Amino acid sequence: MGIIDRICNTCSCDKKQAEEYLEDELRHLRDMQNLGDLRDRDFEDACSNLGLESDYIMYFVTQLAC
């Protein structure tokens, strides 16, 4: 099951809304990164906000590295 499907299940939303939630979290993390204020806890919070397990932290790390 992909990240969008997991967000749909945990947030009880459709795929479009799940994609928007994910983009919002990624935008927030990028903003924190640009400010030089990105912390490990921010990745944990992103997972928690989307109802994801902390196993998805690496997904966010990878997305910010691109």
KOLZATI-692162 format. One record per residue: residue in one letter; residue number from 1; x, y, z of N, C-alpha, C, CB in turn. Coordinates in Angstrom, 1 decimal. Glycine has a CB too. Layout:
<"A"; NUM; <X; Y; Z>; <X; Y; Z>; <X; Y; Z>; <X; Y; Z>>
...
END
This chain:
<"M"; 1; <0.8; -1.2; 0.0>; <0.0; 0.0; 0.0>; <0.9; 1.2; 0.0>; <-1.0; 0.0; 1.2>>
<"G"; 2; <0.6; 2.2; -0.9>; <1.4; 3.4; -1.0>; <1.0; 4.4; 0.1>; <1.2; 4.0; -2.4>>
<"I"; 3; <1.8; 5.5; 0.1>; <1.7; 6.5; 1.2>; <0.3; 7.2; 1.0>; <2.8; 7.5; 1.1>>
<"I"; 4; <-0.1; 7.5; -0.2>; <-1.4; 8.2; -0.4>; <-2.5; 7.3; 0.1>; <-1.6; 8.5; -1.9>>
<"D"; 5; <-2.5; 6.0; -0.2>; <-3.5; 5.1; 0.3>; <-3.6; 5.0; 1.8>; <-3.3; 3.7; -0.3>>
<"R"; 6; <-2.4; 5.0; 2.4>; <-2.4; 5.0; 3.9>; <-3.0; 6.3; 4.5>; <-0.9; 4.8; 4.3>>
<"I"; 7; <-2.6; 7.4; 3.8>; <-3.2; 8.7; 4.3>; <-4.7; 8.7; 4.2>; <-2.6; 9.9; 3.6>>
<"C"; 8; <-5.2; 8.1; 3.0>; <-6.6; 8.0; 2.8>; <-7.3; 7.2; 3.9>; <-6.9; 7.4; 1.4>>
<"N"; 9; <-6.7; 6.1; 4.3>; <-7.2; 5.2; 5.3>; <-7.2; 5.9; 6.7>; <-6.5; 3.9; 5.4>>
<"T"; 10; <-6.1; 6.5; 7.1>; <-6.0; 7.1; 8.4>; <-6.8; 8.4; 8.6>; <-4.6; 7.3; 8.7>>
<"C"; 11; <-6.9; 9.2; 7.5>; <-7.5; 10.5; 7.6>; <-9.0; 10.4; 7.0>; <-6.8; 11.5; 6.8>>
<"S"; 12; <-9.4; 9.3; 6.6>; <-10.7; 9.1; 6.0>; <-11.0; 10.2; 4.9>; <-11.8; 9.2; 7.1>>
<"C"; 13; <-10.1; 10.2; 4.0>; <-10.3; 11.2; 2.9>; <-10.1; 10.5; 1.5>; <-9.3; 12.4; 3.1>>
<"D"; 14; <-10.3; 11.3; 0.5>; <-10.1; 10.8; -0.9>; <-8.6; 11.0; -1.3>; <-11.1; 11.4; -1.9>>
<"K"; 15; <-8.3; 10.5; -2.4>; <-6.9; 10.6; -2.8>; <-6.4; 12.0; -3.1>; <-6.7; 9.8; -4.1>>
<"K"; 16; <-7.3; 12.8; -3.7>; <-6.9; 14.2; -3.9>; <-6.6; 14.9; -2.6>; <-8.1; 14.9; -4.7>>
<"Q"; 17; <-7.5; 14.8; -1.7>; <-7.3; 15.4; -0.4>; <-6.0; 14.9; 0.3>; <-8.5; 15.2; 0.5>>
<"A"; 18; <-5.8; 13.6; 0.2>; <-4.6; 13.0; 0.8>; <-3.3; 13.6; 0.2>; <-4.6; 11.5; 0.6>>
<"E"; 19; <-3.3; 13.8; -1.2>; <-2.2; 14.4; -1.8>; <-2.0; 15.8; -1.4>; <-2.4; 14.4; -3.4>>
<"E"; 20; <-3.1; 16.5; -1.1>; <-3.0; 17.9; -0.6>; <-2.4; 17.9; 0.8>; <-4.3; 18.6; -0.6>>
<"Y"; 21; <-2.8; 17.0; 1.6>; <-2.3; 16.9; 3.0>; <-0.8; 16.6; 2.9>; <-3.0; 15.8; 3.8>>
<"L"; 22; <-0.4; 15.7; 2.1>; <1.0; 15.3; 1.9>; <1.8; 16.5; 1.4>; <1.1; 14.1; 1.0>>
<"E"; 23; <1.3; 17.2; 0.4>; <2.1; 18.4; -0.1>; <2.2; 19.5; 1.0>; <1.3; 18.9; -1.3>>
<"D"; 24; <1.2; 19.6; 1.8>; <1.2; 20.6; 2.8>; <2.3; 20.3; 3.8>; <-0.1; 20.7; 3.6>>
<"E"; 25; <2.4; 19.0; 4.2>; <3.5; 18.6; 5.1>; <4.8; 18.8; 4.5>; <3.2; 17.1; 5.6>>
<"L"; 26; <5.0; 18.4; 3.3>; <6.3; 18.6; 2.6>; <6.6; 20.0; 2.5>; <6.2; 17.9; 1.2>>
<"R"; 27; <5.7; 20.9; 2.2>; <5.9; 22.3; 2.1>; <6.4; 22.9; 3.4>; <4.6; 23.1; 1.6>>
<"H"; 28; <5.8; 22.4; 4.5>; <6.1; 22.9; 5.8>; <7.6; 22.4; 6.1>; <5.2; 22.3; 6.9>>
<"L"; 29; <7.9; 21.2; 5.8>; <9.3; 20.7; 6.1>; <10.3; 21.5; 5.3>; <9.3; 19.2; 5.8>>
<"R"; 30; <10.0; 21.7; 4.0>; <10.9; 22.5; 3.2>; <11.1; 23.9; 3.7>; <10.4; 22.6; 1.7>>
<"D"; 31; <10.0; 24.5; 4.2>; <10.1; 25.9; 4.8>; <11.0; 25.8; 6.0>; <8.7; 26.4; 5.2>>
<"M"; 32; <10.9; 24.8; 6.8>; <11.7; 24.7; 8.0>; <13.2; 24.5; 7.6>; <11.2; 23.5; 8.9>>
<"Q"; 33; <13.4; 23.7; 6.6>; <14.7; 23.4; 6.0>; <15.3; 24.7; 5.5>; <14.7; 22.3; 4.9>>
<"N"; 34; <14.6; 25.5; 4.8>; <15.1; 26.7; 4.2>; <15.5; 27.7; 5.3>; <14.1; 27.3; 3.3>>
<"L"; 35; <14.8; 27.7; 6.4>; <15.0; 28.6; 7.6>; <16.2; 28.1; 8.4>; <13.8; 28.7; 8.4>>
<"G"; 36; <16.7; 26.8; 8.1>; <17.7; 26.2; 8.9>; <17.2; 25.8; 10.3>; <18.9; 27.2; 9.1>>
<"D"; 37; <16.0; 25.5; 10.4>; <15.4; 25.1; 11.6>; <14.7; 23.8; 11.6>; <14.4; 26.2; 12.1>>
<"L"; 38; <15.1; 22.9; 10.7>; <14.5; 21.6; 10.6>; <15.1; 20.6; 11.6>; <14.7; 21.0; 9.1>>
<"R"; 39; <14.2; 20.0; 12.3>; <14.7; 19.1; 13.4>; <14.0; 17.7; 13.2>; <14.3; 19.7; 14.8>>
<"D"; 40; <14.6; 16.7; 13.8>; <14.1; 15.3; 13.7>; <12.7; 15.3; 14.1>; <15.0; 14.4; 14.6>>
<"R"; 41; <12.3; 16.0; 15.1>; <10.9; 16.0; 15.6>; <9.9; 16.5; 14.5>; <10.8; 17.0; 16.8>>
<"D"; 42; <10.4; 17.3; 13.6>; <9.5; 17.8; 12.5>; <9.1; 16.6; 11.6>; <10.2; 18.9; 11.7>>
<"F"; 43; <10.0; 15.7; 11.4>; <9.7; 14.5; 10.6>; <8.7; 13.6; 11.3>; <10.9; 13.7; 10.2>>
<"E"; 44; <8.9; 13.5; 12.6>; <7.9; 12.7; 13.4>; <6.6; 13.3; 13.4>; <8.5; 12.5; 14.8>>
<"D"; 45; <6.5; 14.7; 13.5>; <5.3; 15.4; 13.5>; <4.5; 15.2; 12.2>; <5.5; 16.9; 13.8>>
<"A"; 46; <5.3; 15.3; 11.1>; <4.7; 15.1; 9.7>; <4.0; 13.8; 9.6>; <5.8; 15.3; 8.6>>
<"C"; 47; <4.7; 12.7; 10.1>; <4.1; 11.4; 10.1>; <2.8; 11.4; 11.0>; <5.1; 10.3; 10.6>>
<"S"; 48; <2.9; 11.9; 12.1>; <1.8; 11.9; 13.1>; <0.6; 12.7; 12.5>; <2.2; 12.5; 14.4>>
<"N"; 49; <0.9; 13.8; 11.9>; <-0.2; 14.7; 11.4>; <-0.9; 13.9; 10.3>; <0.4; 15.9; 10.8>>
<"L"; 50; <-0.3; 13.0; 9.6>; <-0.9; 12.3; 8.5>; <-1.4; 10.9; 8.9>; <0.1; 12.2; 7.3>>
<"G"; 51; <-1.2; 10.6; 10.2>; <-1.6; 9.3; 10.7>; <-0.7; 8.1; 10.2>; <-3.0; 9.0; 10.3>>
<"L"; 52; <0.5; 8.5; 9.9>; <1.5; 7.5; 9.4>; <2.4; 7.0; 10.6>; <2.3; 8.0; 8.3>>
<"E"; 53; <2.9; 5.8; 10.4>; <3.9; 5.3; 11.3>; <5.2; 6.0; 11.1>; <4.1; 3.8; 11.2>>
<"S"; 54; <6.1; 6.0; 12.1>; <7.4; 6.7; 12.0>; <8.2; 6.0; 10.9>; <8.1; 6.7; 13.3>>
<"D"; 55; <7.8; 4.9; 10.4>; <8.6; 4.2; 9.3>; <8.6; 5.1; 8.1>; <7.9; 2.8; 9.0>>
<"Y"; 56; <7.7; 6.0; 8.0>; <7.7; 6.9; 6.8>; <8.6; 8.1; 7.0>; <6.3; 7.4; 6.6>>
<"I"; 57; <9.3; 8.3; 8.0>; <10.3; 9.4; 8.2>; <11.2; 9.4; 7.0>; <11.0; 9.3; 9.5>>
<"M"; 58; <11.7; 8.2; 6.6>; <12.7; 8.2; 5.5>; <12.1; 8.7; 4.2>; <13.2; 6.8; 5.3>>
<"Y"; 59; <10.8; 8.5; 4.0>; <10.2; 9.0; 2.8>; <10.3; 10.6; 2.8>; <8.7; 8.6; 2.8>>
<"F"; 60; <10.0; 11.2; 3.9>; <10.1; 12.7; 4.0>; <11.6; 13.1; 3.8>; <9.6; 13.2; 5.3>>
<"V"; 61; <12.5; 12.4; 4.4>; <13.9; 12.8; 4.3>; <14.3; 12.7; 2.8>; <14.8; 11.8; 5.2>>
<"T"; 62; <13.9; 11.7; 2.2>; <14.3; 11.5; 0.8>; <13.6; 12.6; -0.1>; <13.8; 10.1; 0.3>>
<"Q"; 63; <12.4; 12.9; 0.2>; <11.8; 14.0; -0.6>; <12.4; 15.3; -0.4>; <10.3; 14.1; -0.2>>
<"L"; 64; <13.0; 15.6; 0.7>; <13.7; 16.9; 1.0>; <15.0; 16.9; 0.3>; <13.8; 17.2; 2.4>>
<"A"; 65; <15.6; 15.7; 0.1>; <16.9; 15.6; -0.5>; <16.9; 15.8; -2.0>; <17.6; 14.3; -0.1>>
<"C"; 66; <15.7; 15.7; -2.6>; <15.6; 15.9; -4.0>; <15.7; 17.3; -4.5>; <14.3; 15.3; -4.5>>
END
